[in-house]
Amino acid sequence: MAGFLTEFKKFAVKGNMVDLAVGVVIGAAFNKIVDVLVKQVISPPLGFLTAGIEMHDLAWVLKAPETNAAGEVVDPGVVIGYGLFLEALIDFLIIAFTLFIVIRFINSLRDKAEDAGDKTVPTPKDIQLLTDIREEMRKMNGSAPAAPPADPAPGQAPA
């Protein structure tokens, strides 16, 4: 049992697990923001443009509900409510677009950080150390740095 708890502790405190937990909490908060944005900011103008119809009330009535003389529902009828689906679709599109922008920004930062010719981004110490070791090994072996392979001329197969 002690081995199981030790293994679980190692698993739970890994960086990836903590990052995932933070991502879930932030995602839940972001979902609430998007939900309010759709229901309180986007839906009211759409309702105004559609003659006051609330988006979440939109539905196709295939068979109208039937009531008796007392006003009690005898047959609930068949109603396909597509308004909530439209709200969920707008939520999804906003979240997907936001994630696209965030990932695009992160990728641009990563590309900039990985560009060896860009001196505005400092090289991480471990990468610089490995580069220094490689250069020292080349000096010790008497070999020159290897040149990158030349691109073949258009229409020619690579060697």
URNORNOR-V245860 format. One record per helix or strand of 3 or more residues. SS is the DSSP state (H for helix, E for strand). FROM is the first residue (numbers start at 0). TO is the last residue. Records with the same first field share a line. If there is no record, write none. Layout:
SS->FROM-TO  FROM-TO
This chain:
H->1-11  14-48  54-56  82-113  124-140
E->58-62  72-74  77-80
